[in-house]
């Protein structure tokens, strides 16, 4: 009888230990990589909170008229959650998201998640509250005119798309006129290189002054603006010398439009926030391809396929 009691006690202790370390999570703990995922897998209270949050997410997804938006909100929140570096921040963020999902059963659309890692809210003080929720409701003093709706965002995006389309068509017209010899976009390789490096070196001057020379940021900004302005002045002079007064503006527009499209593509590729290593490699590959196309197109639009000296370029002897 005593052996049976001892065996039962050992079995109960073993079962308790196993259950304490087998926290239920909404993801595979074997693949946990971030601080948030590792904390959820090792902390039983965070594991239970994760399980509750996942249940609310499933219920919100089933009852949502726009399931795509709910999934996108959840992905956005996961990125914010991974910014947390303390358990208190993680608990507060997960609790706020759980309650936000619970409210979507009565209120649509879903509220935007709160980034506790980048706000001024004290993380430890927030986590000690019995129900740490950052209110997502709009104060009564805020006028409706200050609220932005999805229709406003869609309208602005539509205007941006139309503007870029018009710029692209006008750029094609400029390239056609350059091909016919009516106007000159780039006089030679030196002209193309100088124009392309103008914004890059301006930004570089700002960081050199701010980071390396430790000049205050407002003065560093002026340094970058002055450097960019001086180089841009040479671009204006060279464009006028190459085209005269009639096609000066069209040629200048072509140069600016090329730079805008290139930097816009690079920003979308490099600042999009890849979630996997494979996606990051694909983005780097596309950025290399974009740079190659930009360089080849700029070289093709040079009237003279040669480099001139900087002295000749500045003096206008190209």
N, C-alpha and C positions, 0 to 999 in steps of 0.2 A: 504493500500500500504506500509506504514511504517512497519507494522507487518511482511509483506512478506519479505521486505528487511532485517529486523533484523533476521528473521528465516533463510533466505538464507545465511546471514553472519555467523550465528552460525553454520550452517551446513557445510559451507566451512572451518571454523576453525576446526571443529571436524574432517572433512575429512583429513585436513592437519596433524593434530596430529596423527591420525591413520596411515596415510601413512608414517609418519616419524619413527614410531616404528614398522612397519611391513617390516623390511628389508628382502630381498630375499636372502637366503643362500642355499648352496649345501647340507645342513644337517639339522636335526631337532634341533632347538634351545632349545626345551624343554629338550633335553638330553645333552646339552652342559656341559662339565665337565672341560676341560682344559682352561688355560688363553686365548689361541688363539681362541678357539671356543666362549667363552663368549665375547671376544672383538669384534669378527666379528658380533655377534648377536646384540651388543649394539651400534656399530659405523657404521653409514650409509656409510661412504667412504670405510671402510673395507668390508662391506657387498657388495657394488657394485664391488669392486675388486675381492671378492670371486666369485661373479656371473660371471664375465668376465673370471676368471681363470677356472671355471668349464666348461664354454662354449668351451674354447680352449682345455681343456682336452677331452671333448666329441668329438670334431673334430679331434684331434690327434689320439684318440682311433679308430675312424671310418676309418681313412686312414692309420693306421699303419699296416705293414706286420706282425709284432710280437706284438700282443695285450697283451700277457702275460708280456712282458718286460715293456710295457708302464704302465700297472697296478702296476707292482713291483716298477717302478721308482716313481710313484705317492705315493705309501705307504711309500717308503723311505723318500720322501720329507715331508710327513705329520709328520713323527717322528722328522725330523729336525725342521719343523715349530713349533712344540709344545715345542721346547727348548727356544723359544723367551719369554721374560718376559717384553717387552716393546712394545708399539704400533708402534714405528719407526722400530724396528727389524722385527715385523710382516709384516708391509707394504712393507719393502724392500724384504723380503723373498718371499712374495706372488707375487710381481711385477716381480721379477727375474724368478719365476716359470712360470708365465703367458707368459712372453716373450720367455722362453725356449720352452714351448709347441707350441707357435706360429711359432717358427723357425723350428719345426719338420715337418711342412707341406712342407718345401723345402729341409730340411736336415734330414737324418736318420743316426744313431740312435739318440734317445733322449739324451740330455746332462744331466749329473748328477746334482742334486740340490745342492745349496750352503747353508751350515749351517751358517747363519749370527750370530747365538747366540754364536758360538764357534770359530769364526775367529777373526782376529785382526782388522777388518774393523770397523770404527766408525759407530755405528748403526744410530745415529741421523743425521750424515753428509750424510750417504747413502740415508736415506729416504728423504732428502731435494733436492736430484737431480731430474731433470725433468723426467728422465727415468732411475731409479737406477738398472742397469743391470751389473752383474759381467760377464765379457766376458768369454764364454766357449770355444772360439777358441784357438788353440795351437799357441803360438808365432812362427814366422818364424825361429827363431834361434834354436828352439828345434829340435834335430835330430830325424828322424823317428825311429831310433833304440831304443830310450828311451821310445817310446809309447808302452803301453800294450794293447793287443787286447783280445777279448773274447776267441780266439783260444789258446792264451798263458795261460789264467786262466784255461781253460778246460784241457789243457795238464798237468798243475801242479796238478789239482784236480785228474786227472787220475793216475798220479804217486803216489800221496798220498794214493789213494784207493788201488793200487797194493801193496805198502809198508805195509799198515795195514793188507791186506789179507795175505801176506807172514808171517808177525809177528804172526797173529792168527793161521795159520797152524803150524808154528814152536812151538808156545806155546802149542798147542794140543799134539804135539809130546813129549814135555817135561813133560806134565801131564801124558801121557801114560807111559813114562819111570819111572816117580815117582811112579805110581801105581804098576809097576812091581818090584819096589825096586832097580832099576838100579841107579837112582840118587835121591837126597833129595832136594826138593825145600825149605821147611821149616822144621827145626829140631823139633820145638815145638811151642806152642802158643806165647811164649815170642819172638821167632825169627820172627814170622809173625807180631806181634804187633810192634816190633822195626823197622822192614823194612817199614811197612806202615806209621808209624809216622815220619820217617826220613824227607821226603819233607814237611810234614805239620808243623813240629816243626821248620824246617829251615825258612819257610815263616813267622811263628809266631815270631821267633827271630828277623827277619828284622823289622816287624811292632812294636814290643816292643821297639826296639832300636830307631826307627824313630819317632813313635807317642808318646810313654809314656816317654822315656828317652830324647826325642828331640835331638837325635844325627843326624848330617847331613846325607842325604840319601846315599851318596856315601860310607860313613863309615858304615852305617847301612847295606848296601848291603854286605860289607866285613864280617860283623858280621854274617849275615845269611849264607853266603858261608862257613865260618869257622865252624859254628855249623853243617851245613849239611854235610860238609866234614868229621868231626869227627865221626858222626853217620854212615855215609856211609862206613867209614873205618872198623868199627865193623861188618857191613853187609858183606863186602868182606872177612874178616877174618873168620867169622862164616860159610859163604858159602864154603870157601876152606876147613875148618875143616870137614864139613859134606860130602863133595864129593871127595876130593882129586883133583889132577891136571887134570884128564881126563874129568870129567863132571862138573868142576867148572864153565866154561863159559856158558854151557847150563842152569845150575841152576840159575846163575846170570841173564841170559837173561829172564828166566821165571819170576823172581821177578820184573824186570824192566818193562817187557811187561804188567804184571798184573796192575801195578801202572799207566802205560800210558793209558791203556784202561779205567780204572776206572776214572781217572781225566779228560780224554777226554769226557766221557759220562756225567760227572757232569758239565763240562763247557758248553756242548751243552744244557743241561737241565736248568741250572740256569742262563746262560748268553745269552739265546736266545731272550730275550725281549718279554715277553708275553703281548698281547694287551688287554686281558680281564681277569677278576678275575677268571673265570672258567678255562681258559687256565693256569693261574698261579698255581691254585690248582692242576691241572693235572700234571704239571711239577714237583711240589713238591712231589707229590705221586710217580712219576717215579723215582725221585732222591732217595727217601727213599727205594724203591724197589731195585734200583741199588746198594745202599750201603749194603742192606741186602744180596743180592746175592754175592757181593764182600767179605763180612765178612764170609759167610758160605763157599764159595769156598776156601778162605785162610785157614779156620779152617780145611777143609777136606784135604788140601794138607800138613798138619802138620804130620810129621812122628810119633811123640809122642803127644798124645792128653792130654797135661797137660802144666801148666805154670811152668817154672823154675825161680829161683831167678835171679835178675839182676847180682849179683856177680858171680853166676855159669855161666850165659850166657856170660858175658864179659871174664871170665877166661877160657871158653871153656869146662866146666865140664858138659854140658847138654847131 
